Amino acid sequence: MDPRELVLLVTGTANALYDSLPTEDLAVLAAVLTQLGDTLATLAAQKERLEGTERGEEK
């Protein structure tokens, strides 16, 4: 997917959610999605670190 298409998809989704959810629900959803992104980043970083160690790339 082209990066610009991804941005459009995310923006369109955000606008649709804004139109259909109360403010309190938007705030909770934003917090949940932030936590999800942070958790995925942590998992990916740890996996990369462990795979690098297995290949002998330890620093």
C-alpha positions as CSV (number, residue, x, y, z in Angstrom):
1,M,0.0,0.0,0.0
2,D,1.3,3.4,-0.9
3,P,2.1,5.4,2.3
4,R,-0.3,8.2,1.2
5,E,-3.1,5.7,0.8
6,L,-2.4,4.5,4.4
7,V,-2.6,8.0,5.7
8,L,-5.9,8.6,3.9
9,L,-7.3,5.4,5.3
10,V,-6.4,6.3,8.8
11,T,-7.7,9.9,8.5
12,G,-11.0,8.6,7.0
13,T,-11.4,6.2,9.8
14,A,-10.7,8.8,12.4
15,N,-13.2,11.2,10.8
16,A,-15.9,8.4,10.7
17,L,-15.3,7.6,14.3
18,Y,-15.5,11.3,15.2
19,D,-18.9,11.5,13.6
20,S,-20.3,8.4,15.2
21,L,-18.9,8.3,18.8
22,P,-19.4,10.5,21.9
23,T,-16.4,12.5,23.1
24,E,-15.9,10.2,26.1
25,D,-15.7,7.1,23.9
26,L,-13.3,8.8,21.5
27,A,-11.0,9.6,24.3
28,V,-11.0,6.0,25.6
29,L,-10.6,4.6,22.0
30,A,-7.6,7.0,21.5
31,A,-6.0,5.8,24.7
32,V,-6.6,2.1,23.8
33,L,-5.1,2.6,20.3
34,T,-2.1,4.4,21.7
35,Q,-1.5,1.6,24.1
36,L,-1.9,-0.9,21.3
37,G,0.7,0.9,19.2
38,D,3.1,1.2,22.1
39,T,2.8,-2.5,22.8
40,L,3.3,-3.5,19.2
41,A,6.4,-1.3,19.0
42,T,7.8,-2.9,22.2
43,L,7.1,-6.4,20.9
44,A,8.7,-5.7,17.6
45,A,11.8,-4.1,19.2
46,Q,12.3,-7.0,21.6
47,K,11.8,-9.6,18.8
48,E,14.4,-7.7,16.6
49,R,16.8,-7.6,19.6
50,L,16.4,-11.3,20.3
51,E,16.8,-12.3,16.7
52,G,19.9,-10.1,16.4
53,T,21.4,-11.9,19.5
54,E,20.6,-15.3,18.0
55,R,22.5,-14.2,14.8
56,G,25.5,-13.1,16.9
57,E,24.9,-9.4,16.4
58,E,25.0,-8.6,20.1
59,K,26.6,-5.3,21.0
